[in-house]
Amino acid sequence: MNIWNDIWSIMWFFFWSFVFIAYLMALFSIISDIFRDRELNGWLKAVWIIFLVFLPFITALVYVIARGRGMAERNQKDVRQAQEATDTYIRSVASSSPADEIAKAKALYDAGTISAEEFAHLKTRALGTARV
């Protein structure tokens, strides 16, 4: 019997494919959490990995039940740190205010680095971007 001839066989195929992919995602999530946990020593990490290899379903279930809360807390902490790093980076590369740009241009003009026309151009450009 060919699997593609019967609609129920197709539905079972897709169901079990979904279950398998969901299991793989949970397994990779557990493995990454094991290595991310700084409180767990190396030997216990090795024991968890060995059990995941030889008794994968039972070990995954036990891990999620026993350490699920800590797993969620570590994940939230990592997300918060990534968000803070992103916000810091965006603030560091974002353009400064028009007053800052004019102050920088004035400092360059006072130092003799730029001419009066260049200062006027920079000032106009800074004020022009402020209106947009």
Beta strands, then each sheet from edge to edge (+ up, - down):
end
